[in-house]
Amino acid sequence: MGAKAVFAAAEGEGFSAAAAHFRTGPCHVVLVKDVRAEAPEAFLTPDELAAWSALKVPKRKNEWLGGRLAAKLAGADAFFPGVPPREIEVHRELTGSPFLVRRGEKRHISISHSAGVCGGAAGPDFLGLDIEEVAPRHPGWYRDYFSPAESEGRDDAAMTGLWAAKEALFKALGLGLSCDTLDADLSGPEPVLRGKALARWEELGRPTFALEAFDPGPGLQGRLVFANQPPIKR
C-alpha cells in the first residue's frame, strides 16, 4: 500500500504532536496525532484562532486544529521551507476546498481526519486527500454508494480504501461530497465519470489524475489523488 506513515515526536512553537512526513508523487503529506496545543496562538493566525475558539464540541475542535496544523506543516515542506506555521494561513474557496496563503501567495492543499489522525497534503492543482477508518458497513452502504463492479469480491478494508479514493477524487475536482458517489466508478484502471463529476472534469480542462494509496496506521486507509498531467487549456 504505498507509503507507510512513520510517526515521531515533533515540537514547534506552541504545540507538540506525533507527526509523519512523507512524499507521494509530487505531493508532500503530513499526518499528526496526539496534538497538544500549549499555546495555539503561536501557530494559528488571529482569524484562525478566533474560528477555533468559536467551536464548542471538543472532538471538532481537535480535528480542526490537527487538520490546520498538518496542512501548514505540509505547505511548509512543499512551498515555504523554514516558514513558521503562524505565517501560513488556511482559507477556503466558496466550494469549501482549502488553500494556503502566505504573503499573497496561494497554494493548493487538502485536509482530512479520521480516528484521531489528521492529515494535510500540499501539491499541484486538483489535489485530494482522504483518510478513513475501516469498519463493517450496512449492506445498504455498498448498494447506495458503489457500483456492483466496485463492490464485487472486496473486503471491508478494500471497500474503505475505495470510499477514501472516491472522496479524494471528489476533493480534487473541488466537489467534496456534493455529488452522487456513483458519479465516479473506480472499478477499473481509470476512473469513469458521470453526471456532476464529469461536468466538473470537463470544466477544469480534463486533467489526468493519479491515485496513490498510503498507510496512515492500523485500521485506517489513506488515499491521495492529484493531477499528474496539466489540464487542456482552452
C-alpha positions, 0 to 999 in steps of 0.5 A, a space after each residue: 500500500 504505498 507509503 507507510 506513515 512513520 510517526 515521531 515526536 515533533 515540537 514547534 512553537 506552541 504545540 507538540 504532536 506525533 507527526 509523519 512526513 512523507 512524499 507521494 508523487 509530487 505531493 508532500 503529506 503530513 499526518 499528526 496525532 496526539 496534538 497538544 496545543 500549549 499555546 495555539 496562538 503561536 501557530 494559528 493566525 488571529 482569524 484562525 484562532 478566533 474560528 477555533 475558539 468559536 467551536 464548542 464540541 471538543 472532538 471538532 475542535 481537535 480535528 480542526 486544529 490537527 487538520 490546520 496544523 498538518 496542512 501548514 506543516 505540509 505547505 511548509 515542506 512543499 512551498 515555504 521551507 523554514 516558514 513558521 506555521 503562524 505565517 501560513 494561513 488556511 482559507 477556503 474557496 466558496 466550494 469549501 476546498 482549502 488553500 494556503 496563503 502566505 504573503 499573497 501567495 496561494 497554494 493548493 492543499 487538502 485536509 482530512 481526519 479520521 480516528 484521531 489522525 489528521 492529515 494535510 497534503 500540499 501539491 499541484 492543482 486538483 489535489 485530494 486527500 482522504 483518510 478513513 477508518 475501516 469498519 463493517 458497513 450496512 449492506 445498504 452502504 455498498 448498494 447506495 454508494 458503489 457500483 456492483 463492479 466496485 463492490 464485487 469480491 472486496 473486503 471491508 478494508 478494500 471497500 474503505 480504501 475505495 470510499 477514501 479514493 472516491 472522496 479524494 477524487 471528489 476533493 480534487 475536482 473541488 466537489 467534496 461530497 456534493 455529488 452522487 458517489 456513483 458519479 465516479 466508478 473506480 472499478 477499473 484502471 481509470 476512473 469513469 465519470 458521470 453526471 456532476 463529476 464529469 461536468 466538473 472534469 470537463 470544466 477544469 480542462 480534463 486533467 489526468 489524475 493519479 491515485 496513490 494509496 498510503 498507510 496512515 496506521 492500523 485500521 485506517 486507509 489513506 488515499 491521495 489523488 492529484 493531477 499528474 498531467 496539466 489540464 487542456 487549456 482552452 
